[in-house]
Amino acid sequence: MEKREKFSSRLGFILISAGCAIGLGNVYRFPILAGSYGGALFVLIYIGFLILLGLPVMTMELSVGRASQKSIAASFDTLEKPGQKWHWLKFMGMAGNYLLMMFYTVISGWMFIYFIKYAGGSIMAYNTAEQLGGVFGGVVTNPGLLTISTFSVIILCFGICSLGLQKGVERITKVMMILLFVLMIGIAIYSCTLDKAAEGLKFYLIPSLDAVKEHGLWTVISAAMGQSFFTLSIGIGSIAIFGSYISKDRSLTGEAITIMSLDTSVALISGLIIFPACFTYNNGVTADASTVGASFLFTTLSSIFNAMPGGRLIGALFFVFMSFAALSTVIAVFENIMSFWLDLTKLSRKKVAIINILLMMVLSLPAVLGLSVWDNIAIAGKGIMDIEDYTVSNILLPVGSLFYVLFCTTRYGWGWDKYFEEVNTGKGLKLARFFKPYFKYILPLIIIAVLIMSIF
């Protein structure tokens, strides 16, 4: 059997795993929800659910990956007991990764387009959110432009994966993630010097009960619960794959906390950018959580950049780090897809990359055309891209996470004892045994609640 590739350093594992979790939702969805549901109060509840919900499932994904030394395409086959059917989950996990990329590569292409618009300065001619909404509409309804940008993302990211784990994925992603943090911190510092930054930071950092009175406590809690769950991309094996690439030198609870902390820091820093800017240039208005969407970046936020001194540079830098956030996720998920094929076939990385470039180009076309040529296709009022997003985020992620929990905690799966041994192997923070009742009985109920809330 061919020896499995490994990361060259712990830093590579941490940054790439964090890059998979860090996505566009950290930058636009988190601040919008925080702005709608009480600023700091929402943030505190969100962090609480990250610890209660996201952290346990992440340790389980990492444990399954490291113990099996396989992607989700073969990890359950390796660890399940004879006669069990957990390996059927491979099809859901593989489908989830492809479905995620079918629309995420399109949105990633939008970041490229807007970086070019700011770098070239053409976007600066538009000042209001309404004018910029027209520009954004022109972009997403231009199938030729979207095809070029989407295919560029696919070719670039599979090209990086084809170079290998260390020479391609690890080397490139480490540089992108470090630059992402540098750019975010730099823009956040600038944003905090704006005229009404103090008002924005007060709203963001000091808890208030006003949102609870306006929306109701359950609405605020459910929004924080949902965001904490979906931000980590857990449930479809996209984190488990990186567990399969690491040694047993360190325990997985500490590693999961580090990954989760980096993911959360990006979300928190994005608030330091957006709220001071919104209070200075947009009268404190961020966006309505009921209409949360990526268009916020290209309308409201772009209008703020265009009103700032030096807004062209700030806008260009912003969409550079947005591109890095998007590409880090795409590369991580593409690496997972590559690993499916490497686990199930005898093909080389380059052949797998070529096959999947062509396959992903075809699979991305419905989302590319869904806002223009095929904009008449809808189910329950949702267009093609929204259907794909809804299926992954609202169904596959929570269902997959539920199965990971059941597999790792019940005697009908891998079992608590084997999971407990794997997660605590190595030096570092250990998982205490007294968490077993919570992991086994309460955590599945929380995930089921998230699933029901997400669907209905």
Order of alpha helices (4+ residues) and beta strands (2+ residues): alpha-alpha-alpha-alpha-alpha-alpha-alpha-alpha-alpha-alpha-alpha-alpha-alpha-alpha-alpha-alpha-alpha-alpha-alpha-alpha-alpha-alpha-alpha
